[in-house]
């Protein structure tokens, strides 16, 4: 008994003076900080915070009882321990230099070595090398994406990848399918360049999370984040045609909330007719766009986060003969004009809840309605479309090397197109009311796995979609990435894709010409298989850095719908094509950054896009087999100005067969190769940037691109043989004013 009393007596002082301290570490917004360091001053005794920022630490063998808490990006704090049993640290966030340095040195184009899918990221650095008035103009310095004019009179454009029509690549806005159906025709032009933060470009079969399309690739446009952009941005632009652009962005932050309000307008150019063919070289464009984007929290933090965006677009495009009066001559049979009026409200929201580092759930919801009223000569085309998209996704990290993303999605489309003719002398048969409704629920899952010390990454994805008209379709895709070295990466991908056709909005040029549109059979969904391989080698030394990239992709169509312009020059025959139809695309690109002041990039595209008809290989029209892009940039050490030049060379393109036309209305079988040179100079003041440039420096133009322009109501009137620029040299000047959040 005496022995036990003696032991208790020895332990009594320890029990009296050694104690356990419980505590919590949060930021100045009372949000818990996971992984914060808590330690005793002058010792190596410490611990990291766990769930909810909690910690537990002992005072054993500690003489200097000063407890310190620290966390990256926050100011450390010290508490003197006397007789407390619970303490709470509240650390203030600091403005670290790291983020500013990265932004200042960020390359214009980044090829990610992290993602299994080869992804080119176009940053704001690259976008400032050209005017980038709208999204269609953001690819002037890129090899992968080729903007293509689809209607020369109203200047509608599409974005092509792998030489295939823009309908085969999926264009997303902040991850949402907002460019779809009716909005495809003019949608990419309605996004101002000043609203774009980054553009992510991926070729071939991609992730199944966003849908079943993306046959040739995917373009995801990331708009500016309210909490990471300039407080105020003003941009004014004007070109030698007197087309005016004004952009204004205003952003503010308050605690977890941030907001961005953007306004964009375009005012029409003067009437220009350099060919003297009585047709405007560029349309008179009037556009107003307003956007309001809210952000709450950050989806990388635990708990709730959300983003909501509202946008409204009003646009009018007027083209045609120079003496066309859009108010009085709609549908005139004596004066040819085109008039397009668009109203489009849209909304999207992305809400997330992160349970912890391994579990999170996302809800994506978007909707838009487009009302379009238009005339194309004597063709009246009025259309309304309502879209809804929902995607509920669960993401699980179930080991350090594996993750799973799975969920359900739903798409709804209601499209109503009304076509009528004000002139019945032409033998056109496609007038009528075209209605289409799509309901597409779906399930999807995508698993990402890493092996061999993260050298090999494998993504396997599958989705099943139930279309209300065409039934159930399974879309499998798989991607591999192998890191031979940290700077040498090989990738491969294979997958299927399919899509339903919106004939008139995706081939707006059909409504412009005098061709009759003949539906030979009921159209089925287009289906294709795409596989590709690519190689990326990066290098970095004191005076030289950059990358070399090469890739090859092949697309095989099981069914394709492409208007047949060749069988009869007065008709466009629409039918399913189930014979051999394929596209081979090879691209090689070298980028060099020399002494951190000079940038040089050169890229080559080989695009072999063809069909086999009666065992004869036939190239699809308006597609150059060879294309070369070279860019050069210079920026001095003072960063006061930068000078950028890009040179495009286009090889010959096959044109529609017109041999059965009268001699005066025949065109060559192939276009001529041509070269375009663009240049821009930008000078930086403290808060101002002044830029001036010239597109198409040497004024190359396709002369008189409109067939039968003398009589636009004849059976031979056609604008579809446009293969090159038609408006010539464009000189512009602009000013940017910025106020940063300091």
NUZA-699472 format. One record per residue (C-alpha): chain; x, y, z; residue number from 1. Coordinates in steps of 0.05 Angstrom, whole numbers, plus 5000, padded with zeros to 4 digits. Each point is the difference from the previous one (the first is absolute). Layout:
N
  mol     u     v     w  seq
    A     X     Y     Z  NUM
...
This chain:
742
  mol     u     v     w  seq
    A  5000  5000  5000    1
    A  5057  5047  5016    2
    A  5031  4984  4932    3
    A  4937  5022  4963    4
    A  4994  5063  5041    5
    A  5073  5016  4983    6
    A  4987  4991  4924    7
    A  4939  5044  5002    8
    A  5040  5051  5037    9
    A  5052  5000  4945   10
    A  4948  5008  4945   11
    A  4960  5054  5035   12
    A  5046  5058  4979   13
    A  4999  4975  4928   14
    A  4924  4996  5000   15
    A  4997  5069  5030   16
    A  5047  5035  4950   17
    A  4995  4957  4936   18
    A  4934  5011  4964   19
    A  4967  4989  4932   20
    A  4981  5062  4960   21
    A  4941  4994  4952   22
    A  4990  5052  4948   23
    A  4977  5023  4931   24
    A  5032  5040  4943   25
    A  4955  5042  4954   26
    A  5010  5059  4953   27
    A  4974  5069  5013   28
    A  4933  4979  4970   29
    A  4994  4944  5053   30
    A  5010  4946  4947   31
    A  5040  4940  5025   32
    A  5071  4991  4972   33
    A  5016  4927  4986   34
    A  5075  4984  5004   35
    A  5022  5061  5039   36
    A  5063  4991  5042   37
    A  4997  5008  5076   38
    A  5065  4996  5039   39
    A  5036  5024  5063   40
    A  5048  5058  4991   41
    A  5073  4978  4997   42
    A  4985  4926  4995   43
    A  4985  4947  4948   44
    A  4937  4978  5037   45
    A  4939  5013  4957   46
    A  4939  4973  4964   47
    A  4956  5015  4940   48
    A  4927  5017  5005   49
    A  4949  4948  4978   50
    A  4926  5003  4985   51
    A  4969  5068  5013   52
    A  5068  5029  5017   53
    A  5004  4964  5067   54
    A  5064  4979  5036   55
    A  5023  4969  5066   56
    A  5071  5011  5028   57
    A  5034  4985  5067   58
    A  5042  5047  5044   59
    A  5046  4943  5022   60
    A  5073  5021  5004   61
    A  4983  5070  4976   62
    A  5030  5056  5040   63
    A  4986  5060  4954   64
    A  4925  4994  4992   65
    A  4990  5043  4939   66
    A  4955  4963  4948   67
    A  5005  5021  4928   68
    A  4952  4987  4942   69
    A  5018  5011  4927   70
    A  4968  4986  4932   71
    A  5022  5015  4928   72
    A  4974  5068  4977   73
    A  4983  5022  5071   74
    A  5036  5039  5055   75
    A  5025  4956  5057   76
    A  4973  5012  5071   77
    A  5027  4984  5070   78
    A  4962  4987  5064   79
    A  5033  4996  5069   80
    A  4973  4939  5038   81
    A  4987  5009  5075   82
    A  4943  4959  5025   83
    A  4957  4996  4937   84
    A  4973  4933  4977   85
    A  4972  5025  4933   86
    A  5027  5053  4953   87
    A  4977  5026  4933   88
    A  5046  5030  4948   89
    A  4971  5047  4948   90
    A  5051  5012  4945   91
    A  4995  5059  4952   92
    A  5009  4989  4926   93
    A  5061  5032  4968   94
    A  5009  5026  4930   95
    A  5055  4955  4975   96
    A  5046  5018  4943   97
    A  4996  4931  4970   98
    A  4936  5008  4962   99
    A  5021  5067  4971  100
    A  5065  4972  4974  101
    A  4967  4941  4967  102
    A  4950  5045  4964  103
    A  5054  5046  4975  104
    A  5043  4944  4971  105
    A  4945  4955  4974  106
    A  5009  4976  4929  107
    A  4949  5017  4947  108
    A  4987  4926  4984  109
    A  5010  4944  5051  110
    A  4998  4926  4983  111
    A  4984  4966  5065  112
    A  5045  4941  5020  113
    A  4952  4983  5056  114
    A  4934  4983  4965  115
    A  4994  4933  4965  116
    A  4964  5036  4943  117
    A  5047  5044  4959  118
    A  4974  5069  5017  119
    A  5024  5066  4971  120
    A  4985  5058  5045  121
    A  4995  5069  4967  122
    A  5011  5052  5054  123
    A  4987  5075  5002  124
    A  5074  5010  4982  125
    A  4986  4969  4932  126
    A  4933  5034  4991  127
    A  5033  5069  5005  128
    A  5042  4985  4938  129
    A  4941  5014  4955  130
    A  4937  5042  5003  131
    A  4957  4940  5022  132
    A  4935  5040  4992  133
    A  4959  4936  5009  134
    A  5011  4926  5012  135
    A  5007  4986  4925  136
    A  5060  5047  4998  137
    A  5036  4967  5059  138
    A  5035  4948  4957  139
    A  5041  5042  4952  140
    A  5065  4976  5031  141
    A  4979  4926  5007  142
    A  5015  4940  4957  143
    A  4948  4953  5029  144
    A  4936  5039  4988  145
    A  4981  5031  4933  146
    A  4944  5052  4998  147
    A  4960  4992  4936  148
    A  4947  5047  4970  149
    A  4934  4964  4986  150
    A  4962  5059  4970  151
    A  5040  5055  4968  152
    A  4941  5049  4998  153
    A  4985  4999  5075  154
    A  5071  4978  5020  155
    A  4978  4940  5042  156
    A  5058  4955  5021  157
    A  5015  4932  5029  158
    A  5061  4970  5035  159
    A  5031  4940  4966  160
    A  5045  4947  5031  161
    A  5035  4945  4958  162
    A  4972  5031  4937  163
    A  4930  4978  5017  164
    A  4939  5045  5004  165
    A  4992  5038  5065  166
    A  4938  4960  5017  167
    A  5045  4941  5017  168
    A  5037  5034  5056  169
    A  4964  5018  5064  170
    A  5004  5074  5020  171
    A  4987  5012  5074  172
    A  4993  5065  5038  173
    A  5025  4990  5072  174
    A  4987  4925  4989  175
    A  4929  5009  4975  176
    A  4973  4982  4930  177
    A  4975  5070  4983  178
    A  5021  4998  4926  179
    A  4950  4950  4973  180
    A  4947  4995  4947  181
    A  4975  5069  4980  182
    A  5054  5035  5041  183
    A  5054  4964  4959  184
    A  4995  5048  4941  185
    A  5018  5065  5036  186
    A  5014  4977  5072  187
    A  5076  5002  4999  188
    A  4998  5072  4975  189
    A  4957  5022  5059  190
    A  5055  4987  5052  191
    A  5045  5062  5005  192
    A  5075  4987  5006  193
    A  5004  5045  5061  194
    A  4956  4951  5038  195
    A  5045  4940  4985  196
    A  5049  4977  5054  197
    A  5028  4935  4972  198
    A  4982  4954  4942  199
    A  5012  4925  5006  200
    A  5007  4962  4935  201
    A  5002  4924  4996  202
    A  5000  4958  4937  203
    A  4965  4935  4986  204
    A  4959  4957  5049  205
    A  4995  5035  5067  206
    A  4968  4990  5067  207
    A  4929  4973  5001  208
    A  4980  5046  5057  209
    A  4973  5057  4957  210
    A  4965  4959  4947  211
    A  5002  4953  4941  212
    A  5024  5051  4947  213
    A  5072  5024  4993  214
    A  5015  4954  4941  215
    A  5059  5041  4976  216
    A  5015  5037  5065  217
    A  4976  5048  5053  218
    A  5009  5075  5012  219
    A  4983  5023  5071  220
    A  4998  5075  5008  221
    A  5011  5022  5072  222
    A  4974  5070  5013  223
    A  5032  5045  5051  224
    A  4991  4984  5074  225
    A  4970  5058  5041  226
    A  5051  4991  5056  227
    A  5062  4993  4955  228
    A  4990  5054  4947  229
    A  5012  5074  4996  230
    A  4956  5046  5041  231
    A  4986  5041  4937  232
    A  5015  4987  4927  233
    A  4982  5047  4943  234
    A  5016  4983  4928  235
    A  4986  5042  4939  236
    A  5014  4976  4929  237
    A  4989  5028  4930  238
    A  5023  4977  4930  239
    A  5008  5035  4933  240
    A  4930  4977  4980  241
    A  4974  5041  5059  242
    A  4974  4940  5038  243
    A  5002  5019  5075  244
    A  5005  4955  5061  245
    A  4992  5020  5073  246
    A  5010  4953  5059  247
    A  4994  5014  5074  248
    A  5011  4951  5058  249
    A  4991  5017  5074  250
    A  5014  4952  5057  251
    A  4997  5003  5075  252
    A  5011  4953  5059  253
    A  4970  4997  5070  254
    A  5019  4942  5045  255
    A  4980  4936  4965  256
    A  4960  5036  4947  257
    A  5026  5030  4935  258
    A  4965  5029  4939  259
    A  5018  5017  4928  260
    A  4956  5044  4956  261
    A  5019  5006  4927  262
    A  4973  5042  4943  263
    A  5017  4992  4927  264
    A  4976  5036  4938  265
    A  5017  5003  4926  266
    A  4978  5057  4955  267
    A  4996  4990  4925  268
    A  5053  5015  4948  269
    A  4993  5044  4939  270
    A  4975  4969  4936  271
    A  5061  4972  4964  272
    A  4999  4970  4930  273
    A  5071  4992  4973  274
    A  4980  4950  4945  275
    A  4947  5047  4971  276
    A  4952  4942  4997  277
    A  4947  5039  5039  278
    A  5007  4953  5060  279
    A  5027  5021  5068  280
    A  5069  4972  5016  281
    A  4982  4994  5073  282
    A  4932  5003  5034  283
    A  4975  5057  5042  284
    A  5001  4971  5069  285
    A  4966  5028  5062  286
    A  5007  4960  5065  287
    A  4985  5011  5074  288
    A  5019  4950  5053  289
    A  4994  5004  5076  290
    A  5026  4948  5049  291
    A  4997  4994  5075  292
    A  5039  4945  5034  293
    A  4999  4984  5075  294
    A  5048  4956  5038  295
    A  4995  4974  5071  296
    A  5058  4964  5032  297
    A  5049  4954  4966  298
    A  4987  4929  4977  299
    A  5069  4979  5025  300
    A  4980  5017  5072  301
    A  4956  4956  5044  302
    A  4927  5018  5002  303
    A  4955  5037  4952  304
    A  5021  5039  4938  305
    A  4960  5027  4943  306
    A  5002  5040  4935  307
    A  4942  5031  4964  308
    A  5002  5036  4933  309
    A  4946  5040  4964  310
    A  5010  5025  4929  311
    A  4958  5035  4948  312
    A  5018  5009  4927  313
    A  4967  5044  4948  314
    A  5029  5000  4930  315
    A  4983  5024  4930  316
    A  5039  4984  4936  317
    A  4984  5035  4935  318
    A  5033  4979  4935  319
    A  4987  4995  4926  320
    A  4997  5052  4946  321
    A  5026  5069  5018  322
    A  4932  5033  4987  323
    A  4961  4950  5042  324
    A  4954  5032  5052  325
    A  4989  4953  5058  326
    A  4937  5036  5022  327
    A  4962  5001  4934  328
    A  5030  4946  4955  329
    A  4991  4936  5040  330
    A  4986  4944  4952  331
    A  5006  5046  4939  332
    A  5005  4967  4932  333
    A  5038  5059  4970  334
    A  5052  5017  5053  335
    A  5039  4945  5034  336
    A  5013  5006  5075  337
    A  5012  4959  5061  338
    A  4974  5019  5069  339
    A  5011  4960  5064  340
    A  4971  5021  5067  341
    A  5017  4960  5063  342
    A  4977  5004  5072  343
    A  5030  4950  5048  344
    A  4994  4998  5077  345
    A  5039  4946  5035  346
    A  5016  4977  5071  347
    A  5046  4948  5030  348
    A  5020  4979  5070  349
    A  5052  4954  5029  350
    A  4992  4981  5073  351
    A  5047  4954  5038  352
    A  5006  4970  5069  353
    A  5067  4971  5022  354
    A  4993  4953  5058  355
    A  5075  4992  5008  356
    A  5061  4991  4956  357
    A  4973  4935  4971  358
    A  4926  5012  4990  359
    A  4963  5055  4964  360
    A  4936  5009  4960  361
    A  4984  5048  4943  362
    A  4936  5024  4970  363
    A  5003  5033  4931  364
    A  4937  5033  4972  365
    A  4994  5045  4939  366
    A  4945  5026  4954  367
    A  4993  5048  4942  368
    A  4947  5023  4952  369
    A  5015  5029  4931  370
    A  4950  5037  4957  371
    A  5026  5014  4929  372
    A  4964  5037  4945  373
    A  5036  5003  4934  374
    A  4995  5010  4925  375
    A  5049  4973  4949  376
    A  4980  5031  4934  377
    A  4931  4972  4988  378
    A  5005  4947  5054  379
    A  4967  5015  5066  380
    A  5031  4961  5058  381
    A  4971  5008  5069  382
    A  5020  4953  5056  383
    A  4994  4992  5075  384
    A  5040  4952  5043  385
    A  4997  4983  5074  386
    A  5056  4959  5032  387
    A  5007  4970  5070  388
    A  5060  4962  5027  389
    A  5009  4967  5068  390
    A  5058  4960  5026  391
    A  5006  4971  5071  392
    A  5069  4972  5013  393
    A  5034  4965  5058  394
    A  5076  4998  5005  395
    A  5037  4951  5044  396
    A  5075  4995  5012  397
    A  5004  4928  5025  398
    A  5076  4995  5005  399
    A  5059  5045  4988  400
    A  5003  4978  4928  401
    A  4928  4986  4980  402
    A  4937  5041  4993  403
    A  4930  4989  4975  404
    A  4950  5049  4971  405
    A  4929  4977  4988  406
    A  4931  5030  4994  407
    A  4938  5013  4959  408
    A  4983  5053  4948  409
    A  4940  5024  4962  410
    A  4993  5041  4936  411
    A  4939  5033  4971  412
    A  4995  5035  4933  413
    A  4939  5031  4967  414
    A  5012  5029  4931  415
    A  4948  5031  4956  416
    A  5022  5024  4930  417
    A  4953  5035  4951  418
    A  5022  5008  4928  419
    A  4961  5037  4946  420
    A  5015  5032  4932  421
    A  4979  5068  4975  422
    A  5018  4980  4929  423
    A  4972  4937  4968  424
    A  5036  5006  4932  425
    A  5058  4958  5025  426
    A  4985  4926  5006  427
    A  5013  4993  5074  428
    A  4962  4947  5038  429
    A  5023  5003  5072  430
    A  4951  5052  5028  431
    A  4963  4978  5062  432
    A  5000  4995  5075  433
    A  5054  4956  5031  434
    A  4991  4980  5073  435
    A  5045  4957  5042  436
    A  5000  4982  5074  437
    A  5055  4961  5034  438
    A  4999  4968  5070  439
    A  5065  4965  5018  440
    A  5011  4972  5070  441
    A  5067  4967  5012  442
    A  5046  4964  5048  443
    A  5076  5007  4998  444
    A  5062  4977  5037  445
    A  5074  5015  4992  446
    A  5057  4968  5038  447
    A  5071  5028  5003  448
    A  5057  4955  5022  449
    A  5075  5009  5008  450
    A  5053  4946  4998  451
    A  5076  4991  5003  452
    A  5013  5059  5046  453
    A  4952  5044  4961  454
    A  5037  4990  4935  455
    A  4938  4969  4967  456
    A  4931  5030  5006  457
    A  4938  4965  4972  458
    A  4931  5031  4994  459
    A  4941  4955  4982  460
    A  4932  5031  4990  461
    A  4932  4978  4976  462
    A  4932  5032  4994  463
    A  4932  4976  4979  464
    A  4949  5049  4970  465
    A  4926  4986  4987  466
    A  4976  5043  4942  467
    A  4924  5007  4994  468
    A  5003  4987  4925  469
    A  5063  4959  4986  470
    A  5003  4957  5061  471
    A  5057  4979  5046  472
    A  5073  5013  4981  473
    A  5063  4980  5037  474
    A  5061  5045  4993  475
    A  5066  4970  5025  476
    A  5066  5038  5002  477
    A  5069  4985  5028  478
    A  5064  5041  5006  479
    A  5071  4983  5018  480
    A  5059  5045  5021  481
    A  5071  4976  5010  482
    A  5053  5045  5030  483
    A  5066  4974  4972  484
    A  5034  5057  5037  485
    A  4972  5061  5037  486
    A  5004  5038  4934  487
    A  4986  4944  4950  488
    A  4927  4978  4994  489
    A  4965  4951  4955  490
    A  4924  4997  4995  491
    A  4948  4958  4964  492
    A  4924  5002  4997  493
    A  4943  4963  4967  494
    A  4926  5008  5005  495
    A  4933  5008  4965  496
    A  4954  5059  4993  497
    A  4933  5017  4970  498
    A  4956  5060  4989  499
    A  4932  5019  4971  500
    A  4999  5049  4941  501
    A  4972  5070  5000  502
    A  5003  5008  4925  503
    A  4980  5072  4987  504
    A  5036  5033  5058  505
    A  5063  4959  4988  506
    A  5000  5013  4924  507
    A  4974  5070  4998  508
    A  5032  5010  4931  509
    A  4946  4955  4971  510
    A  4947  5053  5014  511
    A  5042  5054  4968  512
    A  5007  4971  4930  513
    A  4948  4983  4947  514
    A  5012  4926  5008  515
    A  4941  4956  5016  516
    A  5009  4956  5062  517
    A  4978  4929  4987  518
    A  4992  4950  5057  519
    A  5012  4933  4969  520
    A  4983  4960  5063  521
    A  4987  5007  5074  522
    A  5063  5021  5036  523
    A  5031  4958  5054  524
    A  5052  5021  5052  525
    A  5071  5009  4976  526
    A  5048  4950  5031  527
    A  5076  4995  5000  528
    A  5060  4968  5033  529
    A  5062  5041  5014  530
    A  5069  4977  5022  531
    A  5064  5038  5007  532
    A  5071  5001  5026  533
    A  5043  5059  5020  534
    A  5069  5016  5026  535
    A  5024  5061  5038  536
    A  5072  5017  5017  537
    A  5013  5060  5044  538
    A  5068  5032  5012  539
    A  5025  5054  5045  540
    A  5069  5032  5008  541
    A  5026  5068  5020  542
    A  4991  5034  4933  543
    A  4953  4952  4963  544
    A  4935  4967  5018  545
    A  4940  4972  4963  546
    A  4970  4936  4973  547
    A  4993  4955  4940  548
    A  4934  4966  4989  549
    A  4975  4951  4946  550
    A  4935  4963  4995  551
    A  4959  4958  4952  552
    A  4924  4989  5003  553
    A  4954  4960  4956  554
    A  4924  5006  4998  555
    A  4957  4946  4968  556
    A  4927  5015  4989  557
    A  4948  4945  5003  558
    A  4948  5051  4978  559
    A  5012  5071  4977  560
    A  4954  5054  4973  561
    A  5034  5050  4955  562
    A  4962  5037  4946  563
    A  5014  4973  4930  564
    A  5018  5062  4959  565
    A  5029  4961  4941  566
    A  4944  4957  4971  567
    A  4960  5061  4977  568
    A  5027  5072  5008  569
    A  4928  5025  5008  570
    A  4986  4953  5058  571
    A  5027  4978  5067  572
    A  4982  4927  5012  573
    A  4995  4979  5072  574
    A  5005  4927  5019  575
    A  5035  4951  5046  576
    A  5069  4979  4976  577
    A  5020  4932  5027  578
    A  5057  4984  4952  579
    A  5073  5017  5015  580
    A  5007  5070  5027  581
    A  5063  5017  5040  582
    A  5048  5054  5021  583
    A  5074  4994  5014  584
    A  5033  5057  5037  585
    A  5074  5008  5014  586
    A  5028  5060  5037  587
    A  5071  5019  5021  588
    A  5017  5062  5039  589
    A  5064  5031  5028  590
    A  4999  5057  5051  591
    A  5063  5036  5022  592
    A  5010  5055  5053  593
    A  5069  5031  4991  594
    A  5033  5042  5054  595
    A  4930  5010  5029  596
    A  4987  5056  4950  597
    A  4991  4966  4933  598
    A  4945  4949  4984  599
    A  4998  4958  4937  600
    A  4948  4948  4982  601
    A  4990  4962  4936  602
    A  4948  4946  4987  603
    A  4980  4956  4942  604
    A  4932  4967  4987  605
    A  4987  4944  4952  606
    A  4926  4987  4992  607
    A  4974  4945  4956  608
    A  4924  5001  5005  609
    A  4964  4959  4948  610
    A  4944  4953  4978  611
    A  5002  4940  4955  612
    A  4945  5001  4947  613
    A  4999  4941  4951  614
    A  5069  4981  5027  615
    A  5026  5069  4981  616
    A  5032  5043  5054  617
    A  4969  5070  5001  618
    A  5026  5056  5044  619
    A  4947  5040  5036  620
    A  4997  5073  4977  621
    A  5026  5062  5035  622
    A  5055  4964  5037  623
    A  5074  5014  4987  624
    A  5041  4936  5003  625
    A  5062  5039  5021  626
    A  5004  5059  5048  627
    A  5059  5034  5033  628
    A  4999  5051  5056  629
    A  5061  5040  5025  630
    A  4997  5051  5056  631
    A  5053  5047  5027  632
    A  4999  5043  5062  633
    A  5048  5048  5034  634
    A  4995  5030  5070  635
    A  5057  5040  5031  636
    A  5025  4991  5071  637
    A  4962  5063  5022  638
    A  4934  4968  4977  639
    A  4980  5068  4974  640
    A  4976  4974  4932  641
    A  4994  4937  4959  642
    A  4998  4987  4925  643
    A  4966  4939  4970  644
    A  4995  4973  4929  645
    A  4964  4938  4974  646
    A  5005  4972  4930  647
    A  4949  4950  4972  648
    A  5011  4960  4937  649
    A  4941  4961  4971  650
    A  5006  4947  4947  651
    A  4950  4989  4944  652
    A  4928  4980  5017  653
    A  4952  4959  4959  654
    A  4939  5039  4978  655
    A  4930  4975  4982  656
    A  4991  4974  4930  657
    A  4968  5052  4954  658
    A  5015  4970  4932  659
    A  4927  4992  4983  660
    A  4988  5075  5009  661
    A  5002  5048  4941  662
    A  5072  5021  4986  663
    A  4994  5068  5033  664
    A  4978  4966  5065  665
    A  5053  4947  5004  666
    A  5056  5001  5051  667
    A  5068  4964  5004  668
    A  5002  4932  5033  669
    A  5053  5025  5049  670
    A  5016  5066  5034  671
    A  5069  5033  4998  672
    A  5048  4995  5059  673
    A  5007  5066  5037  674
    A  5035  5033  5058  675
    A  4974  5046  5055  676
    A  5044  5044  5044  677
    A  4974  5032  5064  678
    A  5039  5046  5047  679
    A  4987  5038  5065  680
    A  5039  5049  5044  681
    A  4980  5010  5073  682
    A  5029  5054  5046  683
    A  4989  4997  5076  684
    A  4991  5060  5044  685
    A  4986  4994  5075  686
    A  4926  4987  4993  687
    A  4991  5006  4925  688
    A  5016  4954  4941  689
    A  4999  5029  4930  690
    A  5000  4951  4943  691
    A  4999  5007  4925  692
    A  5002  4947  4946  693
    A  4987  4978  4930  694
    A  4967  4936  4977  695
    A  5014  4976  4930  696
    A  5059  5048  4992  697
    A  5009  4986  4925  698
    A  4926  5008  4985  699
    A  4987  4932  4970  700
    A  4927  4990  4979  701
    A  4959  4949  4963  702
    A  4972  5042  4944  703
    A  4925  5000  4989  704
    A  4984  4939  5042  705
    A  4925  5002  4986  706
    A  4978  4962  4939  707
    A  4947  5034  4956  708
    A  5005  5064  5041  709
    A  4970  5038  4941  710
    A  4935  4963  5010  711
    A  4993  4975  5072  712
    A  4931  4971  4985  713
    A  5024  4954  4945  714
    A  5007  4924  5008  715
    A  5076  5008  4999  716
    A  5008  5049  5057  717
    A  5046  4968  5051  718
    A  5045  5024  5056  719
    A  5026  4931  5020  720
    A  5064  5004  4959  721
    A  5036  5045  5050  722
    A  5068  4972  5016  723
    A  5040  5061  5022  724
    A  4995  5070  5031  725
    A  4953  5047  4965  726
    A  5007  5067  5036  727
    A  5075  5011  4992  728
    A  5046  5039  5046  729
    A  4973  5020  5068  730
    A  5036  5052  5041  731
    A  4978  5010  5072  732
    A  5018  5038  5064  733
    A  4977  4989  5072  734
    A  5010  5022  5072  735
    A  4995  4958  5063  736
    A  4994  5031  5070  737
    A  5007  4957  5062  738
    A  4992  5009  5075  739
    A  5025  4940  5039  740
    A  4977  4974  5067  741
    A  5056  5020  5047  742
